[in-house]
Amino acid sequence: MNDRPRKTVLVVDDEQYLTGIWQEILKMIDTDCVTADSGDSAISVLKDRDVDLIITDLRMRGSDGFVLLRYLKNEAPTKIPAAVCSGFYNVSSEELMSHDVVRVISKPFDVREELDFLKAFLYG
């Protein structure tokens, strides 16, 4: 049995099949997954729960991923790393980095590559 502390990832996407894929990926590395379907709902989750990483889409119905990124940069009481997973973004990597984004994941993504990233990022 592994005695490393269990990590939690918040996945923010309005497409349930994608949050389901992330849940399965995180289950493979024994990591908890919490989901939200908009930037505002993710902010509500963060007020009640600590997370180790956020993976967010940018374009969603309702409040988008930039609402969440601005909250993380300007209002969140603690710094939480965020990765962006999007198939449609018209912003430069430089703009995303100004929001302290640790990774940009293009949809569709390679599951093995993202699994390797998560293992290294969360558990070293």
Sequence and secondary structure as in RCSB ss.txt:
>XXXX:A:sequence
MNDRPRKTVLVVDDEQYLTGIWQEILKMIDTDCVTADSGDSAISVLKDRDVDLIITDLRMRGSDGFVLLRYLKNE
APTKIPAAVCSGFYNVSSEELMSHDVVRVISKPFDVREELDFLKAFLYG
>XXXX:A:secstr
   S   EEEEE S HHHHHHHHHHHHHTT EEEEESSHHHHHHHHHH   SEEEE SS SSS HHHHHHHHHHT
 SS   EEEEES   S HHHHHTTTEEEEEESS  HHHHHHHHHHHHH 
